[in-house]
Amino acid sequence: MSTSFQITGLPLLEFSPLFSLDAAELSKRGAQRLIADKKPGFPCRVSLDDAEPGERVILLPFVHHNTGSSYQSSGPIFVRESAADAALAPNQIPNVVANRLLSVRAYDSDGMMVDCNVAEGSRITQTIGRLFDNDRVRYLHLHNARAGCYSCRVDRA
């Protein structure tokens, strides 16, 4: 693969105000606090780690593709209350990606999908490289293919 890439999670700062809210306040935002009861099963979109059983997470709706194109999209995400921002090296694949079947969506600078694929996380590096071979592709979104939820963003490094 010739293109270097960077996987990023969502910024903790965006979600940290939720951690002090009670159940009623979370509910007003369409969110709820849960206790992880298995691993994997509660993938944090900030740390890009699965929550440990017994760990508190917040499940909330999130606009993960905020674009003016027809491909604007939102869906549920988990955020661990003990999360820290993911700090991945270029070309590093976190376990939360490596251990899942993924839907990979490639977008241009206008937020229009120009390609897509499904790949096992263990082969995601090859899929990322193939999609970035297309000069029109500006960024990728990874989704868990089975549950359909947003996982993370991939940019050229």
N, C-alpha and C positions, 0 to 999 in steps of 0.2 A: 504494500500500500504506500503510495507516494504522498498522500495528503495527511498531515498531522491534524488531530482534532482535539477538542476540549469538551468534556461532559460537565454540565453544571446543574446543580440543584437550585431550588428556589431560595430566596434570601430569608433568613430567620427573622430579620427585622420586620418583615411584612406580617408575620404571624405571632410574634411574641406578645402583643397586646391581648390576644385571645386566651392566653394561659391563666390570666387572673379572673376571667369571667365565670359566673356561675352557670348552671345548666339552663336557666331561663334566658339569660342574656345570650348564651351560645345558640339556643333554639331560635331566637329572633333573627339570627344570621344564617339559619339553615344548618347549623353545626351541632356537633355533640361530642362529649368526652367519652372515650371508651378505654377499656383495659385490654391490651393485647393478650390473646389466649393461645397463640401458637406462633411459631416461627418456621418458615416465612408466612406472611399473611397480612402484615401491617407495614407496608413499605413507606418510610418517611421520605417526603419529597424535598426536604431541606438537607438532611444529613446523607441521603442516599444509602441508608442502612435500614434493615428490617428491625422493627421494635422487638425487644425481648419479651417473652411472656411475663405478664404482670406489670409491664410498663404502660404508663398513661399516654394516650394519643388523642388528638382532636381530628375528627372526620369533618370535612367542610367542603362546600362547593367552591370551585376555583376556575376562573377564566385563564386557561393556560395558553391559549392562542388568541391574544387580543390584537386583532388585525381588522382592517376595513374590508377584507376580502370575504368571499362566501365561506371561507374555511375557518372563520372565527369559531372557537370551540371552548367549552367548559366541561367540567366533570368533577367528581369527588376525589379528594386527595386526603392522605393521612399526614399529620405532622406530629412528631414525638415531642412531648413537653420537655424532654432532656436534650433536644436536638442542638447541634452546633452546625454551622455552615459547612457543607462538604468542601474539602480542599483537595481536589484530585490533580494529579500531574497530567500533562498532555498525554493522550493515548491511553490513559488508565481507565479500565472498566471496573466499576464498583460491583460488588457481589449482588446487589439488588437488581442489577441489569444482567450480569453474567449467568444467573441461575433461573432465568425466566424465558418464556417464548415471547417475542416482541413483535409488535407492529411498528414499522419504521416509516415515517412520513417525511418527505423531502419538500421544502418550500423555497420559492424564489423570493426576491427582495420585496415583492408586493404581497407576500403572504399567500400566494397561490400554490397549491400542491402541484408539483411537476413530476413526481415519481413516488413510489411506495413499494414496500416489500414486507415479508414476514421472515424472521430469522430467530434461531435459537441464540440465546445470549452468549453461548460459548463460541459462536461464529459471527458476533456482531461487528467485530473489527473489519472483517471482509466486506460486510454489507455496507458499513459506513464508507469505506474506501470506494466501493463501486458507485454509490450514490454521489459522493463528492467528486467523482470523475466528470460529472456533468457540471460544466461551468455555470449553468443557470441556478444550481442549488446553492442557497446561501446558508441554510441551517436545517437541522433535522429535529423532529420530535419523536421520542420513543414512547410507546404505550405498551402496557402489559396486554398481550394479545387475548388472553383468556378473559380477564375481567374488563378489559377495554380502557382502564384508567391511565391517565398521563403519568409518565415516569420521569423524564428529564429531557433537557435540550442538549443538542450537540452542534458545536460550531467548528469552523476551520480554525486551527490554532495558529 
